[in-house]
Amino acid sequence: MKYAIIGTSWITQAFIDSANTLGELTLGAVYSRSLSRAVEFASKNGCDYAYDDLDTIARSGVDAVYIASPNSLHYEQAKLFLSHGKHVICEKPAVVRPEQLLELHDLAHENGLVFMEAIMMLHQPCLKTVKDALSRLGRIDTARFDFSQYSSRYQALMDGELPNIFNPRFAAGCMMDLGVYVVYPALYFFGRPREIVTRARLLSSGADISFTSLFVYDDKHVVLTASKASEDRIGSEILGDKGTMTIRTLFELSGIGIEYLDGSRETIVGDVTRETLMANEARDFVRYVRDPAGCAEELRRAQRLSLDVLETITQMRAQAGIVFPE
């Protein structure tokens, strides 16, 4: 299956490298707002076609598109490619507003296409194993999900610049980046909470640099934290009255084990490479495209969860006072 990429960042290169391991995806075109950058990136990856015009790619012979542009551009770009018969895998968050996501889901369905949010956690074979292991924790009273990662663009921000990742014009900030990775497991493991309380530390630009959110369930509390100005060292935990599940790296679902009250320990998931993680994600995308009937229910569940996550984050943004120009 021949695909195009939109964007030339490190995550795009990681996707290409991972896709190359499958033997089922061929890079057919590269897009960047800078043609010279597109040419350079395409050449590095053995691709002959580089563009700075999206319409040209939409009319080309590629079968699918991987979108890794700034958040605020996802909706219009995905709509363009779906309207031209291209399958789309879009980096998280897929879009900014829930109604945009519903429109893209409907457009893909009407045209017999796949629209999938690229969230690595959801496509790991170990995911069900981890969820099944929760029953061994006993009665779960609380959980703490954290993803704090010092941004490579933080120093530029401190120096007075406004990188895209901290610019509200691009629907960016901590919650619309790292926050997706903590909301997904909360909703996948426990469903939607009956109450949410969220606070964020806002930059002068209006984007958030960090946030804390409390998810209130009838039988448990789940605390979500994330920051782009610091680095977490202790991972995440799910606490029960028979044991505690520790998760070293949440977005990878790696380094997971259970420590029981008697001091014994059970390993659930070991180390997983980034290339493997993204390859699993790309493999599912290809499978959805090639076997639409057999994968219809699985894709529907993934899209439903994607919508639940976006609706939840929209509520969290409103509580935290995070507002984007659109």
Residue, then its C-alpha position, 0 to 999 in steps of 0.5 A: m500500500k502506497y502512502a504519503i506523509i504530511g509533515t517532516s518531524w521526528i515522529t514522521q521519521a519514526f513512523i516511516d522507519s516503523a512502517n518499513t519493517l512491515g513490508e506492506l507500506t511504501l512511502g509514495a510522497v512527502y509534503s512540507r510547507s517548504l519544498s526544499r525541506a520536502v525534497e531533502f526529507a524524501s531523498k533521505n527516505g528513498c522517495d522520488y516525490a516531494y510536494d509543497d501542495l496538498d491538492t497535488i498529493a490528494r489527486s495523486g495515486v497514493d492509497a493512504v496518508y499519514i498526517a503529522s502536522p500541527n493539531s489545528l491543521h488535522y481536520e481540514q487536511a484529513k477532510l481533503f484526503l478523505s474526500h479524494g478517496k484516501h485512507v487516513i491515519c492521523e496523529k493524536p489528537a486527531v482533531v480539536r473539536p468532537e463535531q469535527l471528529l464525527e464528521l470525519h468518521d461519517l465521511a470515511h464511512e460513506n466513502g468506504l475508507v478508514f480514518m484512524e487516530a494514531i494512538m500507539m497504546l490502543h494497538q499493542p498486543c499486550l493491552k488486553t493482557v494488562k486490562d485482564a491483569l487488573s482483576r488481580l489487584g482486587r478492589i481498585d480504589t485509586a489510580r495515578f496516570d502521569f506523563s511528564q516529559y521535558s520538551s525539547r522546545y521548552q528552552a526556546l520558550m524560555d528564551g522568548e520564542l513561541p514554538n508551535i507546540f506552545n502556540p494556541r493558534f495551532a491548538a497546542g499545549c500540554m493537554m493536547d499533546l501529552g494529555v491524550y496519553v493519560v486520558y486514553p488509559a483512564l477511559y479504556f480501563f475504567g470508562r468515562p467518569r461521572e465528574i471531572v475537575t481540572r486545573a492547568r498552569l497557563l503560559s502567557s500565550g494561553a497554552d498550558i504547560s502542565f495540568t492536573s485532573l481528577f476523574v471521579y468514579d462511583d468507586k474510585h478516584v483517578v488522578l491525571t497529571a502531565s507536564k512539558a516543563s519537567e520529567d517524571r521518574i516514578g511512572s504510573e500506578i493502579l492501586g488495589d487492595k490485593g496489589t499495585m500495578t506499576i507502569r514505568t512508561l504509560f504511552e508505551l505500556s512498557g515496564i508493567g508489573i504487579e507488586y502484591l501485598d505479600g511482597s511478591r512481584e509479577t511481570i506483565v510487560g517488559d520493554v518495548t521499542r518505539e519502532t515496534l510500537m509504531a509498527n503495531e499501530a501501522r499494521d492495524f491500519v493496514r489490516y483495517v484497510r485490507d479487511p474492512a468487513g472483518c475489522a469493522e467492529e474493532l475499528r468502530r470501537a477504536q473510533r468510539l474511544s477516540l471520540d470519548v477521549l476528545e469529548t473528555i479533553t474538551q471538557m477538561r480544556a473548558q475547566a482549565g480555561i484553555v481557549f484556542p482561536e478557532 
